[in-house]
Amino acid sequence: GMSGPVIIAAGGTGGHLFPARALAEELLGRGRAVVAVTDRRGGDIANGLEGMPVHRLRASALSGRGLAGKISGAVDLLIGTLEARRLLRRLQPSAVVGFGGYPSVPPLYAAQRLGIRTAIHEQNAVLGRANRLLAGRVDLIATSFETTAGLDGAAASRVMLTGNPVRSEIAALHHGAYRAPNGDGRLRVLVFGGSQGARILSQVMPAALETLPAGARERFVLVQQCRPEDVAAVAETYARLGVAADIAPFFHDMAARLEAAQLVICRAGASTVAELSAAGRPALLVPYRFATDDHQAANARAAEADGAAWLMPEDAFTPEAVAARLEALVACPRQLVEAADAAHRRGRPAAAATLADAVERLIPANGNHGPTIRKAAA
């Protein structure tokens, strides 16, 4: 009969939760039982998914300051692992899949010691800290980029490129066409910041349009997501400049906004970069400079290397540089078309299904925990 549930374990930020939720949705759709494990701070991992219980274990960052922080982190990890072990014994899962973030560490550690099949998924072009702790002993390492920094050669036989699962409504955009601005048309620009450090976009974008000659400004139609405290000032500047702009702290219809966009200006978080590729949209990427292990810069470099985006580090992201880039793209829309094609080629809209297939291949056919297979099915 059916073996036990698949446990998905993910940390508190959206970058880990989005792909975890996408895998859960895929597996639930296949009739598999799925249980989510996160920590007390973990966001709404279930978010409208029917029939997925959520367990919250003790977890904390291991990068505590000073000796006391390190000791309390180690104690939390130990307690979390004991809690996870009790939970796994009760649930008898067929596999445990981690998506990074410290809350994924205890359930994966416990599963490895109980002989349960394990997988991790890495969203970024650099292996994250939690995944680095686990990579040596998991059965499958699923990756989102062609190359992932921080994976040693010994792991190669267990690595599989699945791509980063994105929300289904954004994956659906993969089948649409990119409509470039025509010679005399307007360029529709979507600007959004993600949760961290969106202020730079609120400061630089209006200033960039201000440096353009008055006649050039009306070529641009902006949709810009700003922090609530920045909305009024940004909207006022665009109004004064006569630039058509829709400004809001949050867009509920992100898929529609992305579909309409001809250029996106944004951060380079894993989910963002995956969504741009799924939709096939060219982007100007401004990596958040304080991202752990500078992973946003690595994500942006990979997109740029494929010709899908232009990387602009924060210190080079000036009003003058942005204005010059916008003018160049409007003058030669061919660049946008080529970047859109490149983005589309690197898109992996079936990532959730590919990852679910790989996880299902790990599950022992008889539902018992047979000897662990070291080599992941290719």
SERO-4910 file (N, C-alpha, C, O; in steps of 0.05 Angstrom, whole numbers):
BEGIN
 pado doro    nc1    nc2    nc3   cac1   cac2   cac3    cc1    cc2    cc3    oc1    oc2    oc3
  Gly    A     17    -24      0      0      0      0     17     25      0     42     24     -3
  Met    A      4     48      4     19     73      4     37     74     28     29     66     50
  Ser    A     61     85     24     79     88     47     71    113     63     52    127     55
  Gly    A     86    119     84     79    142    101     81    168     87     89    169     64
  Pro    A     75    190    101     74    217     88    102    226     81    122    217     91
  Val    A    103    245     62    128    259     56    128    284     74    109    299     75
  Ile    A    150    287     88    153    311    105    169    332     90    191    326     79
  Ile    A    159    357     89    174    378     77    182    397    100    165    405    116
  Ala    A    207    405    101    218    421    123    231    446    111    248    444     94
  Ala    A    222    469    122    233    494    110    234    516    131    218    517    150
  Gly    A    253    534    128    257    557    146    237    579    141    219    577    124
  Gly    A    241    600    156    220    621    158    217    640    135    196    654    134
  Thr    A    235    642    116    232    663     96    219    653     71    219    629     66
  Gly    A    207    671     56    192    664     31    209    648     12    199    630     -1
  Gly    A    235    655     10    252    641    -10    252    611     -5    255    595    -24
  His    A    250    602     20    249    573     26    220    563     25    216    540     17
  Leu    A    201    579     33    174    570     35    160    566      8    145    547      4
  Phe    A    165    584    -11    152    582    -37    156    555    -50    137    542    -58
  Pro    A    182    547    -54    186    521    -67    176    497    -50    166    477    -61
  Ala    A    177    499    -23    167    478     -6    137    475    -11    127    452    -13
  Arg    A    123    497    -12     94    497    -16     87    486    -44     68    471    -47
  Ala    A    104    494    -64     99    484    -91    102    454    -93     86    440   -107
  Leu    A    122    443    -79    125    413    -79    102    400    -64     91    380    -73
  Ala    A     94    412    -42     72    401    -26     46    399    -43     32    379    -44
  Glu    A     41    421    -58     17    422    -75     18    400    -96     -2    387   -102
  Glu    A     42    397   -108     45    376   -129     41    348   -117     26    332   -129
  Leu    A     53    343    -94     50    316    -82     21    311    -72     11    289    -76
  Leu    A      9    331    -60    -19    328    -52    -37    322    -76    -56    306    -74
  Gly    A    -31    335    -98    -46    331   -123    -43    302   -134    -60    292   -148
  Arg    A    -21    289   -126    -16    262   -134    -28    242   -114    -24    218   -116
  Gly    A    -42    252    -94    -54    235    -74    -35    226    -52    -42    207    -37
  Arg    A    -13    239    -49      6    232    -27      0    249     -2     -8    272     -4
  Ala    A      4    237     21      2    252     46     27    269     49     49    259     45
  Val    A     23    294     58     46    312     62     43    325     89     21    334     96
  Val    A     65    327    104     65    341    129     88    362    128    110    355    120
  Ala    A     82    386    137    102    408    137    114    410    165    100    408    185
  Val    A    140    416    165    154    421    191    169    447    188    185    451    169
  Thr    A    165    466    207    180    491    207    184    499    236    181    482    253
  Asp    A    192    524    241    196    531    269    174    551    278    156    557    262
  Arg    A    176    561    302    156    579    312    153    604    295    131    615    292
  Arg    A    175    613    284    174    638    268    166    633    239    160    652    225
  Gly    A    167    608    231    162    601    203    136    614    193    116    614    207
  Gly    A    136    624    169    113    638    157     90    618    153     91    596    163
  Asp    A     71    627    138     47    610    133     53    590    111     47    595     88
  Ile    A     66    568    119     75    549     99     52    535     86     54    527     62
  Ala    A     30    531    100      7    517     88     -8    536     69    -16    527     47
  Asn    A    -12    561     76    -24    581     59    -46    571     40    -43    572     16
  Gly    A    -68    561     52    -90    553     35    -88    525     23   -106    516      9
  Leu    A    -66    510     29    -64    482     20    -82    465     39    -77    464     63
  Glu    A   -102    452     27   -119    435     43   -105    409     50    -91    397     34
  Gly    A   -109    400     74   -100    373     81    -70    370     86    -59    349     83
  Met    A    -57    392     95    -28    390    102    -24    400    130    -24    424    135
  Pro    A    -20    381    149    -14    390    177     13    404    178     31    398    163
  Val    A     15    423    197     40    437    201     50    433    230     35    438    249
  His    A     75    424    233     86    421    260    109    441    263    124    446    244
  Arg    A    109    454    286    130    474    291    149    464    312    142    460    335
  Leu    A    175    460    305    195    451    323    213    474    333    212    495    322
  Arg    A    228    468    354    247    488    363    271    489    343    282    469    335
  Ala    A    278    513    336    301    516    318    312    544    322    298    562    330
  Ser    A    338    548    317    349    575    318    373    576    300    384    556    292
  Ala    A    381    601    293    404    605    277    429    594    291    431    596    315
  Leu    A    447    582    276    471    570    288    494    591    288    516    585    299
  Ser    A    489    614    276    511    633    274    509    653    297    512    677    293
  Gly    A    503    643    321    500    660    344    525    676    350    548    666    345
  Arg    A    522    700    360    545    716    367    558    706    392    545    701    412
  Gly    A    584    703    391    599    695    415    594    667    424    577    653    413
  Leu    A    608    659    445    606    631    455    578    625    465    567    603    460
  Ala    A    566    643    481    540    638    492    519    634    470    502    616    472
  Gly    A    521    650    449    503    647    426    506    620    412    487    607    405
  Lys    A    531    612    409    537    586    396    527    563    413    516    543    403
  Ile    A    531    565    440    521    544    458    491    542    457    480    520    455
  Ser    A    477    565    459    448    564    458    438    554    432    418    540    430
  Gly    A    452    561    410    444    550    383    447    520    382    430    507    371
  Ala    A    469    510    394    474    481    394    453    466    411    444    445    404
  Val    A    446    479    434    425    467    451    398    466    436    384    446    437
  Asp    A    391    488    423    366    489    408    366    467    386    346    454    382
  Leu    A    389    464    373    392    444    351    388    416    363    374    399    351
  Leu    A    400    411    386    397    385    399    368    380    407    357    359    401
  Ile    A    356    400    420    327    397    429    309    393    404    292    376    404
  Gly    A    314    410    384    299    408    359    301    380    346    281    370    336
  Thr    A    325    369    347    330    343    335    315    321    351    304    302    340
  Leu    A    316    323    378    301    304    394    271    306    389    257    286    387
  Glu    A    260    331    387    232    335    381    225    323    354    205    309    350
  Ala    A    243    328    334    239    318    307    239    288    307    223    275    293
  Arg    A    257    276    322    259    247    323    233    234    333    224    214    323
  Arg    A    222    247    355    196    237    365    174    239    345    158    221    341
  Leu    A    174    262    331    153    267    310    156    246    287    136    235    278
  Leu    A    180    241    278    185    223    256    177    194    264    166    179    247
  Arg    A    184    186    288    177    159    298    146    156    297    136    134    290
  Arg    A    132    178    304    103    176    304     91    176    276     72    161    270
  Leu    A    102    193    258     91    196    231    100    174    212     87    169    191
  Gln    A    123    162    217    134    141    199    135    151    170    124    139    153
  Pro    A    149    174    165    149    185    138    164    167    118    182    152    126
  Ser    A    156    169     93    170    154     72    195    170     62    213    158     51
  Ala    A    195    196     66    218    213     58    215    240     72    193    248     80
  Val    A    238    253     76    239    280     88    254    298     69    277    292     61
  Val    A    242    320     61    254    338     41    259    365     55    240    378     65
  Gly    A    284    375     55    290    401     67    295    422     46    305    416     24
  Phe    A    286    447     52    288    469     33    307    491     43    306    513     32
  Gly    A    323    485     63    341    506     74    328    522     96    304    519    101
  Gly    A    344    538    109    335    552    133    340    533    156    338    509    154
  Tyr    A    347    545    179    354    527    202    333    508    211    339    486    220
  Pro    A    307    515    209    286    496    218    287    470    202    275    450    211
  Ser    A    300    469    179    301    444    164    323    425    174    323    402    167
  Val    A    341    436    191    363    419    200    354    396    219    361    373    214
  Pro    A    340    402    241    332    380    260    317    357    246    325    334    251
  Pro    A    296    362    230    282    339    218    300    323    199    297    298    197
  Leu    A    318    336    185    336    322    166    356    305    182    361    282    175
  Tyr    A    368    317    203    387    302    220    373    278    231    384    256    230
  Ala    A    349    282    242    335    259    255    329    238    234    332    214    240
  Ala    A    320    246    211    313    226    190    338    210    182    336    186    178
  Gln    A    360    223    179    385    209    171    392    188    192    401    166    185
  Arg    A    389    195    217    395    175    238    375    153    240    382    131    250
  Leu    A    351    158    231    330    137    232    330    120    206    313    102    203
  Gly    A    347    126    187    348    111    162    326    118    143    319    102    125
  Ile    A    314    141    146    293    150    128    305    165    104    325    179    107
  Arg    A    294    161     80    305    174     56    303    204     59    283    215     68
  Thr    A    324    218     50    325    248     53    333    261     27    349    250     12
  Ala    A    323    285     23    331    302      0    332    331     10    318    338     29
  Ile    A    349    347     -2    349    376      2    346    389    -25    354    379    -45
  His    A    333    413    -24    331    429    -48    344    456    -43    339    469    -22
  Glu    A    362    464    -61    376    489    -58    365    509    -79    366    503   -103
  Gln    A    355    532    -70    343    551    -88    363    569   -102    358    579   -124
  Asn    A    386    574    -88    405    594    -98    428    582   -113    431    557   -114
  Ala    A    444    599   -125    468    590   -140    491    584   -121    513    576   -130
  Val    A    487    589    -95    507    582    -74    492    565    -54    470    571    -45
  Leu    A    505    543    -46    493    525    -25    490    541      1    510    551     11
  Gly    A    466    541     12    461    556     37    472    542     61    480    518     60
  Arg    A    473    556     84    486    545    108    473    519    118    487    500    125
  Ala    A    447    519    120    433    496    130    438    472    112    444    450    121
  Asn    A    436    477     86    441    455     66    469    445     67    475    422     62
  Arg    A    488    463     72    517    455     75    520    435     98    536    416     96
  Leu    A    505    439    119    507    421    142    496    393    135    505    373    147
  Leu    A    478    392    116    463    367    110    473    352     85    468    328     83
  Ala    A    486    367     67    491    356     40    507    330     40    504    314     22
  Gly    A    525    327     60    542    303     60    527    277     63    537    256     54
  Arg    A    503    277     75    490    252     82    463    248     69    450    227     73
  Val    A    453    268     54    426    264     41    428    246     17    449    243      5
  Asp    A    405    234      9    404    216    -14    402    232    -40    411    222    -61
  Leu    A    391    256    -39    387    272    -63    392    301    -57    382    311    -37
  Ile    A    407    314    -75    411    343    -73    399    355    -98    411    353   -120
  Ala    A    376    368    -95    363    380   -119    372    409   -121    372    424   -101
  Thr    A    379    418   -145    390    445   -148    373    461   -168    357    450   -184
  Ser    A    377    487   -167    361    505   -184    377    518   -207    365    527   -226
  Phe    A    403    517   -204    421    529   -224    439    508   -236    444    487   -224
  Glu    A    449    513   -260    467    494   -274    491    487   -256    499    464   -255
  Thr    A    502    507   -243    524    502   -224    517    515   -197    506    537   -196
  Thr    A    523    501   -176    518    511   -149    544    512   -133    556    491   -128
  Ala    A    552    535   -125    577    538   -110    574    526    -83    553    527    -70
  Gly    A    595    513    -73    595    501    -46    589    472    -46    588    459    -24
  Leu    A    583    460    -69    579    431    -70    605    417    -77    617    424    -97
  Asp    A    614    399    -60    640    386    -67    636    363    -87    614    354    -92
  Gly    A    658    355    -99    657    335   -120    645    309   -112    632    295   -128
  Ala    A    649    302    -86    639    276    -76    608    275    -78    597    253    -79
  Ala    A    595    298    -78    566    299    -79    555    295   -107    531    291   -110
  Ala    A    572    297   -127    563    299   -155    542    277   -163    523    283   -177
  Ser    A    547    253   -153    529    231   -161    501    234   -149    482    220   -158
  Arg    A    498    251   -129    472    254   -116    458    280   -123    437    286   -113
  Val    A    471    295   -142    460    321   -149    442    318   -174    448    304   -193
  Met    A    419    332   -173    401    332   -196    390    361   -200    380    373   -181
  Leu    A    392    371   -224    382    398   -230    352    395   -235    343    384   -255
  Thr    A    336    407   -217    307    406   -220    296    434   -228    274    436   -239
  Gly    A    311    455   -222    300    482   -223    286    488   -197    283    471   -179
  Asn    A    278    513   -194    265    523   -169    235    524   -173    226    541   -189
  Pro    A    219    508   -159    190    508   -163    178    536   -157    184    548   -137
  Val    A    162    546   -176    148    572   -172    118    568   -171    108    547   -178
  Arg    A    104    589   -161     75    588   -160     63    580   -187     73    589   -207
  Ser    A     42    564   -186     32    553   -211     22    574   -230     24    571   -254
  Glu    A     11    597   -219      1    617   -237     23    632   -252     19    643   -273
  Ile    A     47    631   -241     70    643   -255     83    623   -274     92    631   -295
  Ala    A     84    598   -266     93    577   -284     77    577   -310     87    571   -332
  Ala    A     51    583   -307     33    583   -331     40    604   -351     33    601   -375
  Leu    A     55    625   -343     63    646   -362     83    637   -382     87    649   -402
  His    A     96    614   -376    117    604   -394    106    599   -423    121    600   -442
  His    A     80    594   -425     69    587   -451     60    612   -467     53    610   -490
  Gly    A     61    635   -454     54    660   -469     77    671   -484    100    661   -481
  Ala    A     73    691   -500     94    704   -516    102    730   -503     86    744   -490
  Tyr    A    127    738   -508    137    764   -499    131    784   -521    138    780   -544
  Arg    A    117    806   -514    112    827   -533    130    851   -528    128    865   -508
  Ala    A    149    855   -546    168    876   -543    156    903   -550    136    904   -564
  Pro    A    167    925   -539    158    952   -547    165    955   -577    187    948   -585
  Asn    A    147    967   -592    154    972   -620    169    999   -622    171   1013   -601
  Gly    A    178   1006   -645    196   1029   -648    186   1055   -635    202   1070   -624
  Asp    A    160   1060   -636    150   1086   -625    133   1081   -600    121   1100   -589
  Gly    A    133   1055   -591    115   1049   -568    127   1056   -542    148   1069   -540
  Arg    A    113   1048   -521    122   1054   -493    133   1028   -481    125   1006   -489
  Leu    A    151   1032   -462    163   1009   -448    150   1006   -421    150   1024   -404
  Arg    A    137    983   -417    124    977   -391    144    965   -372    154    943   -377
  Val    A    149    979   -350    170    971   -331    157    963   -304    142    978   -293
  Leu    A    164    939   -295    154    930   -268    178    931   -249    199    920   -254
  Val    A    174    945   -227    195    949   -207    185    938   -180    165    947   -170
  Phe    A    200    918   -169    192    909   -142    217    901   -126    237    894   -137
  Gly    A    214    903   -100    238    901    -83    242    876    -67    264    871    -57
  Gly    A    222    860    -64    225    838    -46    225    849    -17    223    873    -14
  Ser    A    229    832      2    225    841     30    249    857     40    245    874     58
  Gln    A    272    853     29    296    866     40    307    889     23    313    885      0
  Gly    A    309    912     35    323    934     22    310    944     -3    325    950    -22
  Ala    A    284    946     -4    270    956    -28    273    986    -30    268    998    -51
  Arg    A    282    999     -9    284   1028     -9    301   1039    -32    294   1060    -43
  Ile    A    323   1026    -38    340   1036    -59    325   1039    -86    330   1058   -101
  Leu    A    306   1021    -91    290   1023   -116    272   1047   -114    267   1061   -135
  Ser    A    261   1053    -91    243   1076    -87    258   1102    -90    247   1123    -98
  Gln    A    284   1102    -84    300   1126    -86    311   1130   -114    309   1152   -125
  Val    A    321   1109   -126    335   1111   -152    316   1113   -176    322   1129   -194
  Met    A    295   1098   -176    277   1098   -200    265   1125   -207    267   1134   -230
  Pro    A    252   1139   -188    241   1166   -194    264   1185   -203    260   1201   -221
  Ala    A    287   1183   -189    309   1201   -196    319   1195   -224    328   1213   -238
  Ala    A    319   1170   -232    328   1162   -259    310   1175   -280    320   1185   -300
  Leu    A    284   1174   -276    265   1186   -295    268   1216   -296    263   1229   -316
  Glu    A    275   1227   -273    279   1256   -271    303   1265   -288    303   1287   -299
  Thr    A    324   1248   -290    348   1256   -305    343   1253   -335    358   1264   -351
  Leu    A    322   1239   -343    316   1237   -372    305   1263   -382    292   1278   -367
  Pro    A    309   1269   -408    296   1292   -420    266   1289   -419    255   1267   -421
  Ala    A    251   1311   -415    222   1310   -412    209   1294   -434    191   1278   -428
  Gly    A    218   1297   -459    206   1282   -481    209   1252   -480    193   1237   -490
  Ala    A    231   1243   -466    237   1215   -464    221   1201   -442    216   1177   -443
  Arg    A    212   1217   -422    199   1205   -399    173   1191   -406    166   1170   -395
  Glu    A    158   1203   -425    131   1192   -431    133   1165   -446    113   1152   -452
  Arg    A    158   1157   -452    161   1130   -464    157   1108   -443    154   1084   -451
  Phe    A    157   1114   -417    157   1093   -397    131   1093   -381    120   1113   -373
  Val    A    121   1069   -377     98   1064   -360    107   1046   -337    117   1024   -341
  Leu    A    104   1057   -313    115   1042   -290     94   1029   -272     73   1041   -266
  Val    A    100   1005   -263     86    993   -241    107    988   -220    126    973   -225
  Gln    A    104   1001   -197    126    999   -177    115    992   -149     97   1005   -139
  Gln    A    127    971   -137    120    964   -110    140    978    -91    164    976    -95
  Cys    A    129    992    -72    145   1007    -53    137   1000    -24    115    990    -20
  Arg    A    155   1005     -6    147   1002     22    125   1022     28    125   1044     17
  Pro    A    107   1015     46     84   1033     52     92   1062     57     79   1081     48
  Glu    A    114   1066     72    122   1093     79    134   1109     55    138   1133     57
  Asp    A    140   1095     33    152   1108     10    132   1114    -12    138   1129    -31
  Val    A    108   1102    -11     89   1103    -33     82   1132    -41     84   1139    -64
  Ala    A     75   1148    -21     66   1176    -27     87   1192    -41     82   1205    -62
  Ala    A    112   1191    -31    134   1207    -43    140   1198    -71    144   1215    -89
  Val    A    141   1172    -76    147   1161   -102    125   1169   -122    130   1178   -144
  Ala    A    100   1165   -114     77   1171   -131     77   1201   -139     71   1208   -161
  Glu    A     83   1217   -119     84   1247   -123    105   1255   -144    100   1271   -161
  Thr    A    129   1242   -141    150   1249   -160    142   1241   -189    145   1257   -207
  Tyr    A    132   1217   -192    124   1209   -219    102   1227   -230    102   1234   -254
  Ala    A     83   1235   -213     61   1253   -222     73   1280   -231     65   1290   -252
  Arg    A     91   1290   -216    104   1316   -223    119   1314   -249    120   1333   -265
  Leu    A    131   1290   -254    146   1287   -279    129   1279   -303    138   1278   -325
  Gly    A    103   1274   -297     85   1267   -319     90   1238   -328     84   1231   -351
  Val    A    100   1221   -311    104   1193   -317     81   1176   -308     73   1177   -285
  Ala    A     70   1160   -326     48   1142   -319     58   1121   -300     76   1106   -307
  Ala    A     47   1120   -276     57   1101   -256     35   1091   -237     18   1106   -229
  Asp    A     37   1065   -231     19   1052   -212     36   1043   -189     52   1025   -191
  Ile    A     32   1056   -166     49   1051   -142     33   1039   -120     11   1048   -114
  Ala    A     43   1017   -108     28   1004    -86     48    989    -68     70    981    -78
  Pro    A     42    985    -43     60    969    -26     59    940    -32     77    925    -24
  Phe    A     38    931    -45     35    902    -51     17    898    -75     -3    912    -77
  Phe    A     24    880    -92      7    873   -115     -3    845   -112     12    826   -111
  His    A    -30    842   -110    -42    815   -106    -42    800   -133    -44    775   -133
  Asp    A    -40    814   -155    -42    802   -181    -15    801   -195    -11    810   -217
  Met    A      6    790   -180     33    791   -190     37    777   -217     52    787   -233
  Ala    A     22    755   -221     25    741   -246     17    759   -270     30    760   -290
  Ala    A     -6    773   -266    -16    791   -287      4    814   -292      9    822   -315
  Arg    A     15    825   -270     35    847   -272     60    837   -287     71    852   -304
  Leu    A     69    813   -281     92    802   -294     87    797   -323    104    801   -340
  Glu    A     63    787   -329     56    782   -357     56    807   -374     65    807   -397
  Ala    A     47    829   -362     45    855   -377     72    868   -380     76    885   -398
  Ala    A     91    862   -362    117    875   -362    134    869   -386    134    847   -396
  Gln    A    149    889   -396    168    885   -417    197    886   -407    215    877   -419
  Leu    A    200    898   -383    226    898   -369    219    898   -339    201    912   -330
  Val    A    234    882   -324    231    881   -295    256    892   -282    278    885   -290
  Ile    A    253    909   -262    276    918   -246    272    909   -217    252    918   -205
  Cys    A    290    893   -207    284    880   -181    309    869   -168    331    870   -179
  Arg    A    305    858   -144    326    843   -130    331    817   -144    319    810   -164
  Ala    A    350    801   -133    358    776   -146    355    752   -126    372    734   -126
  Gly    A    334    753   -110    328    730    -94    321    706   -111    313    709   -134
  Ala    A    323    682   -100    320    658   -115    292    656   -128    289    649   -151
  Ser    A    271    661   -112    244    659   -123    239    679   -146    227    672   -166
  Thr    A    249    703   -142    246    724   -162    259    716   -188    247    718   -210
  Val    A    284    707   -187    299    699   -211    285    675   -225    284    674   -249
  Ala    A    275    656   -209    261    633   -220    235    642   -234    228    632   -256
  Glu    A    221    661   -222    196    671   -234    201    686   -259    185    683   -279
  Leu    A    222    702   -260    229    717   -285    235    697   -307    226    702   -330
  Ser    A    249    675   -301    255    655   -322    230    640   -330    226    635   -354
  Ala    A    214    633   -311    189    618   -318    172    635   -337    160    625   -356
  Ala    A    170    661   -331    154    679   -347    168    688   -372    156    698   -391
  Gly    A    195    685   -373    210    694   -396    212    724   -398    207    735   -420
  Arg    A    218    738   -376    219    767   -376    248    776   -371    261    767   -353
  Pro    A    257    796   -388    284    807   -384    284    824   -359    264    836   -352
  Ala    A    307    826   -346    308    841   -321    334    856   -317    355    848   -327
  Leu    A    332    878   -302    355    892   -291    356    883   -262    338    890   -247
  Leu    A    377    868   -254    378    857   -227    397    872   -209    420    878   -217
  Val    A    387    879   -186    402    895   -166    404    878   -141    387    880   -123
  Pro    A    425    861   -139    427    843   -116    428    858    -89    441    878    -87
  Tyr    A    415    847    -70    416    857    -42    443    851    -31    451    828    -29
  Arg    A    458    872    -24    487    868    -19    492    854      8    514    844     12
  Phe    A    472    853     26    477    839     51    465    811     52    463    799     74
  Ala    A    458    800     29    448    773     29    469    753     39    493    757     33
  Thr    A    461    733     53    480    713     64    497    701     41    487    694     20
  Asp    A    523    701     46    542    690     26    540    704     -1    547    693    -22
  Asp    A    528    728     -1    525    744    -26    510    727    -47    516    729    -71
  His    A    491    711    -38    478    692    -57    462    707    -79    459    696   -101
  Gln    A    451    731    -73    436    745    -94    454    753   -117    446    752   -140
  Ala    A    479    761   -111    498    768   -132    504    743   -150    506    745   -174
  Ala    A    507    720   -137    512    695   -152    488    688   -170    492    680   -192
  Asn    A    463    692   -159    439    686   -175    439    705   -200    433    696   -222
  Ala    A    445    731   -195    444    751   -216    466    745   -237    461    748   -261
  Arg    A    490    738   -228    512    732   -247    504    708   -265    510    709   -289
  Ala    A    491    688   -254    483    665   -270    462    674   -291    464    664   -314
  Ala    A    444    691   -284    424    700   -303    437    717   -325    430    715   -349
  Glu    A    456    734   -317    470    751   -336    487    735   -355    488    741   -379
  Ala    A    500    714   -344    517    697   -361    501    684   -383    511    678   -404
  Asp    A    475    678   -377    458    666   -397    446    686   -416    432    679   -435
  Gly    A    452    712   -411    441    733   -429    412    741   -422    399    754   -438
  Ala    A    403    732   -398    375    736   -391    370    762   -375    347    770   -372
  Ala    A    392    774   -366    389    798   -348    414    815   -349    435    806   -359
  Trp    A    411    839   -339    434    857   -335    438    860   -305    419    868   -291
  Leu    A    462    855   -296    468    857   -267    478    885   -261    496    895   -275
  Met    A    466    898   -241    475    925   -233    479    925   -203    459    926   -188
  Pro    A    504    923   -193    509    923   -164    498    948   -152    495    969   -166
  Glu    A    491    948   -126    479    971   -113    496    996   -117    484   1018   -121
  Asp    A    522    994   -115    538   1019   -117    538   1030   -145    545   1054   -149
  Ala    A    532   1014   -165    531   1023   -193    502   1030   -201    498   1040   -223
  Phe    A    483   1025   -183    455   1029   -189    448   1059   -183    435   1065   -163
  Thr    A    457   1076   -201    453   1105   -197    431   1115   -216    426   1101   -236
  Pro    A    419   1137   -210    398   1148   -229    409   1151   -257    395   1145   -276
  Glu    A    434   1161   -260    446   1165   -286    449   1139   -301    443   1137   -325
  Ala    A    460   1118   -287    464   1092   -300    438   1079   -308    436   1068   -330
  Val    A    418   1081   -291    392   1070   -298    379   1084   -321    368   1071   -339
  Ala    A    380   1111   -321    369   1127   -343    382   1119   -370    369   1116   -390
  Ala    A    409   1116   -369    424   1109   -393    415   1081   -403    412   1077   -427
  Arg    A    412   1063   -385    404   1035   -392    376   1036   -404    371   1023   -424
  Leu    A    357   1051   -392    330   1052   -402    329   1064   -430    315   1054   -448
  Glu    A    345   1085   -434    346   1098   -461    357   1079   -482    347   1077   -504
  Ala    A    378   1064   -474    390   1045   -493    370   1023   -501    369   1015   -524
  Leu    A    354   1013   -481    335    992   -487    312   1001   -504    302    987   -521
  Val    A    303   1026   -499    282   1037   -515    291   1042   -544    276   1038   -563
  Ala    A    316   1050   -547    328   1056   -573    332   1030   -588    331   1029   -613
  Cys    A    337   1008   -574    343    983   -588    328    960   -574    340    945   -558
  Pro    A    302    957   -579    285    937   -565    294    908   -571    287    890   -557
  Arg    A    311    905   -592    321    879   -599    335    866   -574    334    842   -570
  Gln    A    349    883   -559    363    873   -535    343    860   -515    349    840   -503
  Leu    A    320    873   -513    299    863   -495    289    836   -505    285    817   -489
  Val    A    285    834   -531    274    809   -543    294    786   -538    286    764   -531
  Glu    A    320    792   -543    340    771   -539    342    762   -510    345    739   -504
  Ala    A    341    782   -491    342    775   -463    317    759   -455    319    741   -438
  Ala    A    294    767   -466    269    752   -459    271    723   -469    263    705   -455
  Asp    A    282    720   -493    286    692   -504    305    676   -486    300    653   -480
  Ala    A    327    689   -477    346    676   -460    334    668   -433    338    647   -422
  Ala    A    318    687   -422    304    681   -397    286    657   -400    285    639   -383
  His    A    270    658   -422    251    636   -427    265    609   -429    255    589   -420
  Arg    A    289    609   -442    303    584   -446    313    572   -419    314    548   -416
  Arg    A    319    589   -400    328    579   -374    305    573   -355    310    563   -333
  Gly    A    281    580   -363    258    575   -346    252    545   -343    256    530   -362
  Arg    A    244    537   -319    238    509   -314    210    508   -301    207    504   -277
  Pro    A    189    512   -318    162    514   -306    153    488   -294    134    487   -278
  Ala    A    165    466   -302    157    439   -291    174    431   -266    175    408   -259
  Ala    A    188    451   -254    206    444   -232    193    429   -209    204    410   -198
  Ala    A    168    437   -202    154    423   -180    149    394   -187    153    376   -170
  Ala    A    141    389   -212    136    361   -220    162    345   -222    162    322   -214
  Thr    A    183    358   -232    209    344   -234    219    337   -206    229    314   -202
  Leu    A    217    355   -187    225    350   -160    208    328   -147    219    311   -133
  Ala    A    182    329   -151    164    309   -140    171    281   -151    171    262   -136
  Asp    A    177    280   -177    185    254   -189    210    243   -175    211    220   -169
  Ala    A    229    261   -171    255    253   -159    250    243   -130    263    224   -122
  Val    A    233    257   -115    227    249    -88    213    222    -88    219    205    -71
  Glu    A    194    219   -106    179    193   -107    197    170   -114    193    147   -105
  Arg    A    218    175   -130    237    154   -137    253    145   -113    263    123   -112
  Leu    A    257    163    -94    272    157    -70    256    138    -51    268    122    -36
  Ile    A    229    140    -52    213    126    -33    214     96    -38    209     87    -61
  Pro    A    220     80    -18    222     51    -22    194     40    -31    174     48    -21
  Ala    A    195     22    -51    170     13    -63    152     -1    -43    127      1    -45
  Asn    A    164    -16    -24    147    -31     -5    138    -15     19    124    -24     36
  Gly    A    147     10     19    139     28     42    156     24     66    155     40     85
  Asn    A    173      3     66    192      0     89    217     15     83    222     23     60
  His    A    232     20    103    257     35     99    279     14     92    291      2    110
  Gly    A    283     10     67    304     -9     59    331      4     63    332     26     74
  Pro    A    352     -9     54    379      4     56    379     30     40    368     31     18
  Thr    A    391     50     51    391     76     38    406     74     11    428     64     10
  Ile    A    393     84    -10    407     85    -36    423    111    -37    412    132    -35
  Arg    A    449    108    -41    466    131    -41    463    148    -66    466    172    -66
  Lys    A    459    134    -88    459    149   -114    430    157   -121    412    140   -122
  Ala    A    426    182   -125    399    192   -133    393    184   -161    410    184   -178
  Ala    A    368    176   -166    359    170   -193    363    195   -210    355    217   -203
  Ala    A    374    191   -234    379    214   -252    354    221   -267    354    240   -282
***
